[in-house]
Structures are given as structure tokens and as C-alpha cells.
Amino acid sequence: MSATLLVALAGPMQSWGTRSRFQERDTDAEPSKSGVIGLLCAALGRDRAEPVEDLATLAMGVRVDAEGIPAKDYHTTQDVVTADGKKRTPSVSNRWYLADAAFLAALQGPKDLLEEVHTALAHPKWPLFLGRKSFVPSLPPFLKDGLQPDRNIWQALAAYPLLLTQNRAQRRLRQIDSGRDAGRVRVVVDSQQPTHETRHDIPVSYDWETREYRERFVSTQYMDFTTLKENGVWECI
């Protein structure tokens, strides 16, 4: 039997990199599948070397309740050992993140698996973070009513209250009324058909020595902000 699990991803800083290489550490504009599955693995207490196929095959959608503001940290690390192990040199990197973002992730798949994950999110085995260990949530990812046994991804995302404070929601409504805001909420969902939007973020293995990801197709759609607002606003900050 299929069900959908909703997970709150809100915090002052988040980073969901899918193309990071060496000194440049990127972030996508919404949570990556590898990042969300990694958070579920932490809740379940799964080691990096353990299989993740059951979680990786879950369909995923993300509702962007608050678009994050891209920002960058400049990092310098001293005495980094080179590949030959003979020298120690400084390492400089630019690390991007999203500030003040809020997302509602939806995962659809077998009900028994999602029930296990839902319970684990309430009592996580390991600390949960938003892409990087230093980026802790401002709101617990666990939602008491997050398990939606009779809804698919789109239905669950359309029915659940926005992850915004009353003040932030009212501020956006004023912007919509003044014409400064289009009044839409972006939703990125897995697609079964090839699309021009791709993400290289389906985890095959998180193991340090055999880390591997596969490509997935996604589709960007939109929901009406005012309609979602009428469903109620949930205080998260």
C-alpha cells in the first residue's frame, strides 16, 4: 500500500550541493534527493556503507514555501595533506548556502517503510542537519501529521499548511496585492518522463570509497499562494 510522508526542512542556513568539486561547493535552490535521503538515513541510524536502495526509490516532491537567499562562505583550512602525503598546504574553498529558506518535502512509497521513517524522525538515532552538519533545523523535520496514507505527493503538498510564520505570510500577501509578487509557490517533483530538468542526486552509495549517484528527471510546477494560505499557516520560527 502506498503513502506519502511529509518532512519539514526549515532553518537559517541550508546547503544542498549536487555539483560540488574541490574548492567550489555549490547548493541547489531546493533540497536534493541525496540530501533528503541522507537525513532519513541519519534518523534511522544507517551507516554510510549500508544499502539505501529502498529509500532512493521513493518518489520525491519539494514545495518551496520560502525561497532561500543564496550566500557564500569563504573557507581557509591550514595544513591539508596533499595526495602524495608529503606536503601540507592551505586549502581555500567557496561554500554556498541558502539563508532563511523553508521547504516541505514529500516522499511517496510503501506505507510500512514510510511508517518506519516517520517514527525514526520523531526519535532520530543521529543528529539531523540540512545538508551540512553545522546547518541545524529551526523546526523539527518530524511532523506529527506528516504521514499521509491516502494522498499522493501533489495532494499532500497541496493540503498541508505553509511552513511560514503569520508575519511572513502576511508580508507576502501584501506583496501579491501590490503586484510585486506573482503569488505562486514553486514545486519540484520527480518525473517519470525525460525532461530538460535533471538532477544528478539519486544516491546509489554514500560510502566514502564507492560514493555514487544517478540522474533523475524533475518537473517544476506551481501552486497558488493564496489557496495554500487558506489552508492555514503553521508557526515554525
Secondary structure, DSSP 4 states (H G I P E B T S, - for coil): -EEEEEEEEEEEEE---SS-BTTEE---SS--HHHHHHHHHHHHT--TTS--HHHHTSEEEEEEEEPPEEEEEEEEEEEEEPTTSS-EEEEEEEEEEEEEEEEEEEEEEEHHHHHHHHHHHHS-SS---SSSTT---SS-S--TT-EETT--HHHHHHHSPBSS-HHHHHHHHHHHHTTSS--EEEEEEE-SS--S-EEEEEEEE--TTT-EEEEEEEEEEEEEHHHHHHT-B----
